[in-house]
Amino acid sequence: MKPFIVHQLYRSTFAPLLRPVRTLCAVLVALFSQADVSAAPRSVIPFEKLFGENGFADESNYLKPPTKVLGGFEIQEIRDVAPASGSFKARMYVWLFWDEPKANPVLPEGRNSLAFDASGVFERGLVWNPDPSFSNALEPPLVDERTVEVWPESLEYWFRAAGTFTDRAGALDFRWFPFDSQKLRIELETPYSTKLVNLVGDPEVDPEVLRNQVKALRNAEWEFTDAHIEESTVSYFSEEDGTLSQLSIVIDAKRRSGFYLVHIYLPIFIILSLCYFALWLPEKWSEAIVGTFVTCLLSLIAFNFIVSEDIPKVGYLTVMHVSIAVAYLFILISYFSHMVYLRSPENVRRRRMYSVVRSFLGFVIAGGVVWIIGLFAVTQFYN
């Protein structure tokens, strides 16, 4: 009963006295919250007022492009490097920075710039629009988070993009697959002639920072070792002025070959080893020897169909194609050498030749063991 009596005493005596205090606290909290919201730059300062009391008075002034635009990339992800189409997928942040003398924003305390949604700013023609595009994209990339950031006497436009990019420069070469290294290139350009606008790499971006940023990317198949920015020009005959400025990021990628060594080369080596060991069986087991050759050949053909999805479909030979062709040749040499030996068991010269062929195939097998172990150790060490 005592807790009930205390509760009734609180409700009848102390609760009415504390109600005004709680109301006052709620009012103060609301006032302070409103003050914090009103301090947000997006809700107080219209974009037009950042460039003077009257905004832009002369359209020819604020729509005039700058002569130099600084640019940079922040790569977030690279995946799906496709040999057949020579393409890859990437997700990144891109920024463009240029001088704008009329930009003189009134910044709140503790802030160096103000950020605005780029869609409304560019659609209303409030500032010059760099209108960047990716010249080597297979289709228009997905672009979001478009933001215009206003700094004292300068503007910055940055956005996030994700898309599929192709190799227009012919830098992707898969002849050394699966031990190849590639240069992945992303090209950015604006529709303005070099007489008006030149894209330049941002000098404040430390090359070592860019390199470490790319090295930190996680990919199961590729290791990214380096990255750098390139400035170039590209000519289009359909354009009136002809030459456009271009800014590119080139990423060095090295394939992790451990998967192919374990899942492709090792099974092929086991098949060839069984074929070679059959050469050492007694002559009276001739049918078993021939059956072993045929079984190894059929196993290699079936295995080739299974791993065909992992082999690049390109118009030239790669190291993987040559390796599989050598495996077929190894089985055929073993089979024909044994047939020649069976047809002339009393011919000493042919028996010696058969021994030489058998020793040569054994040397090939031993070399294959050293090659696979060495490549696996090297790839594991460097990756």
N, C-alpha and C positions, 0 to 999 in steps of 0.2 A: 504493500500500500504506500510506502514512503515515496518511491519514484513517482507514482501517480499524483501525490499531493504536491511534490516539487514542480511537476510539469504544469499543473493547474495554476500554481502560484506564479510561474513565469509568464503564462499566457495572460493572466489577469492584471499583473502589476508591471513587469519589465518590458514586455513586448510593445505596448503602446508608446513607451518612452523611447525605445530604440528605432521605431519606424521612421521618424523624421531624419535621424542620422543616416539610415540606409538610403533614404530618398536623396539626401544631399550628396552622398558618395556616388550614386548612380548618375546624377546630373554632372558632377565633376568629371567622371570617366567619359561621359558622352562629349563634353566640351573638348577635353584633351584629344579624344579620338578624332573629332571633326577637324581640329587644328592639324593633326598629323596627316589626314587625308588631303587637306587643302594645300599642304606643302609639296605634294607630288607634282613634278614638273609637267606631266601630261595633262593635268586637269586645270592648271593655273595659267600657263603661258601658251597662247596660240603660236603655231609655227610661224605664221606671217610676221609676228611681232619680234621675232628673234633678229631681224635684219633691219631694224630701225622702226620708228613710230609709224611710218606709212607703208612698211613692207617694201616690196619691189615696185618702184615707180616706172622703171624703164624695162620693157620686156627684152629688148635686145641686150640688155646688160646681164640679167640673171639667167638667160638661156644660152649665153655664150659659153662654149666648152673651154675648160682649162687646157693649156698646152702640154701639161705633164700630169699623169695620174699614177700614183704609187699603188701597187697591188701586192697581194700575198695570198697564200693558201695555208689551210690547216687541215691536213688529211686525217680523217677519223676511221676510215675502213676501206680496205681493198679486198675484193674476193672475185671468184668465178673468172679466172683468166682462161679464156677459151681459145685453143690453138686454131680450130677450124675457121672461126670468124675473125680471129685476131683482135678480140675485144676483151674488156674487163669491166667490172662494176666498181664504183667508188662513191664514197660519201665524204663530204668535206664542207668546211667553211671557207668563204672567199670574201676578201675585203678590198675596197678601192678607196683611196684617200687623195683628196686634192685641195688646193688652196681656194678659198672663197673670201676675199677681203671684206665683203659686206656682212659676213657672219660675226655678230658681236652679241652673243646671248647673255642675258642676265642669269647667272648661274646661282642656284641655291648654295648655301654654305656647305662646304665639304664635297662638292661635285665639280668635276672638270669638264663635263659635257652633258648634253641632254639627248635622249633617244626618242625617235618617233617612228611610227609605222610608215614604211616606205611607200606602200600602195597609195595612200591618200596624198602624200607629198608629191609623188611623180605624176599622178593622174591630174592633179590641179595645176601642174606646171609651175610649182613654186621654186624649184631649183633645176639645174641642169641634170638630165638623166643619162648616166653612162651607158645604160642599156646593154650590159655585157651578155655574151652568149658563148657557149662552148662549141668551137668549130669542129671538133672531132667526136661529138656525141652522136650515137646512132639515132637517137630520138631526143626531143627536148627533155632535159632532166627535170625531176621534181624539185621545185624551189620553194622554200618557206623561210620563216623568220626574217623576212626582208625588213631591214632597219636602216634608217638614216640617222646618223649621230652628228650633232652639231657641236663643233669645237670653236674656240675663238679663232676667227679668220680662216677656218677650214671646215670641210665636210668629209664624212666617212660613210660609205654605203657598204653594208655587209649582209650576207645571206648564207643560208645553208642549201646545198645542192646534192642530189643523189641521182645517179644515172649510169648508163652503159656507154663506155668510150671505146673507140676503135683506133687501130694503129694506122694512121694515114701516112706516116713517115716511113713505114716498112722496117721499124726497129725490132719487131718481134720475130725472132728466128729460133725455130724449134729443132734444128738439126742435131743438137746435143741432148735432146730429150732422152732420159729424165735427169740429166746432169747439166741442164741449161741455166743460163742467167738472162734476164730480160730487162728492158728499159720501158717502163710504163709512162706514158706521156698524156697529160691533160692540158689542152690548149684553150685559153681564154682570149676573146677579142671583143672590140666594140665596133659599131657600124660607122665610125668616124675615120676619115682619112688621116694618114700620118701628118698631113699638113695642119691638121687641127689638134689631134690628140695622139700622144705617145704613151703607151703603157710601159712602166718601169718597175722593176722589183723594188720592194720597200727596203731601203738601206738599213732600217732599224731592226730587221729580222736577222738575227745571228745565224749564219750557216750551220754552226754546230748545234744550235737549238733545233733547227729544222731537221737535221740529220738524226738527232736523238728522238725527236717526235716520231719520225717514220720508223725508226728501229723499235719503238715501243708498240707498234701495231702487232696484233696477234692474228696469225693465219696458220692453219694446219698444214698447208701445202707450200707456202712461200715464206721466205725470210727477207725482209726489206733492210738493205744494208746502207743505202745512201739516198739523198735527194738534193736537188738544186733547182734554182729558178733560171730560166732562159728567156731572153728578150729577142724577138725576131719580128719580121714583117712578112706578110703574105699578100700576094697579088691576085685580084679577081678581075677578069676581063669584063664581067657584067657591071662592075662598079664604075661610076663616073670618074672618080679620082684614081682608081686602080689599086692602090696599096693601103693596107690596113695594118695597124700595130697589133702585135700578139704577145701575150705573156703566157709562159708554159711552166709547169712543174714536171720534172723528170725524176722518176723514182726507180732506183736500181733494185731489182728483185732476184733472189736466188732460190731455185726450187729445192725443197727438202726431199731428197731422193731415197730416204730410208724406207718409205712405203713400197716403192717399186723394187728395191733390192730384196725385200723380204717376201713380198706377195707375188712377184713376177719372176725375177732372176733366180731366186732360190728354188722354186718348183721346177723351172726349166733345167737347172743344174742337176737336180735329183733325177729327172727323166733321162738326161744324157748319161749320167753315171750308171744307171741300170742298163742302158744300151751298151756302154763300154764293158761292163763286167761280164756281159753275155759272151763277149769275144774270148774269154778265158775258160769257158766251159769245154768239156771234152767233146771230141768230134762225134761220138755216138749220140750225143744230145742235140744233133743238128736241128731237128724239128723244134725243139724248145728254144734254140738260139734264134731261129727265124721267127718264131712266134713272139719272142721278146722284142725283136726289132719292129715287127708290125704293131705290137701293143704300144711301144714307145712312140711310134709315129702317130698313131691314132690319138694317144694321150696328148701329144703336143698340139695336134690340130684342134682337139676339143678345148684345150687350155687357151689356145689362141683366140677362139671364139669368145671365151669367157672374159678375157682381159681386153677385148677389142674396144670396150668403152673407155678404158684408161689410156689408150694410145691415140695421139693426135692424128686427126684425119687431114693431113696436109699433102700437097702435091710433090713432096720431095722425101728422100729417105732420112730417117732419124737414127740415132744410135740404137734405139729400141727395135726398129725395123731390121737393122743389120744384124742385131743379136739373135732375133728369131730366125732370120734367114740362115745364119750360121748354124743354129741348132738343127734345122732341117737338113742342111748339108752334112752335118756330123752323122746323123742317123743313116743317110743314104750312103756315105762312104763306108760306114761300118757294115751295112748290109751287102754292098757290092764286093767289098774285100772278102767277106766270108764266103760269098758265092764263088768267087774266083778260086779261093782256097779249096772248096769242096770239089770243084770240077777237076782239080789236078793235085790230088793228095801225094803223088809220087814225084812231082816236079820240085826239086830242091830250090831252084831259083824263085819259083812262085811262093814257096813256103817262107823263104827269107823275106820276100817282099811283103807277105802277109804279116810277118813279125815286125817289119819296119812300120807298116801302117798302124798296127796295134800299138806300137810304142809311141808313134806320133799322136794318136788319139789320146793315149794316156797323158802325154805332155799337155795336150789341149785341156783335158779335165783338170790336171794339176794347176795349170795357169788360170783356169776359171775359178778354182777355189781361192787362189791368192787374190785374184781380181775382185771377187765379191767381198771377201773379208776386208781387203784394203779400202775399197770404196765405202763400205759400211762404216769402218772405223773413221775414215776421213769426214764423211758426212755427219756422223755423230759428234765428232770433235768440233767442227766448225758451226754446227747448228745448235 
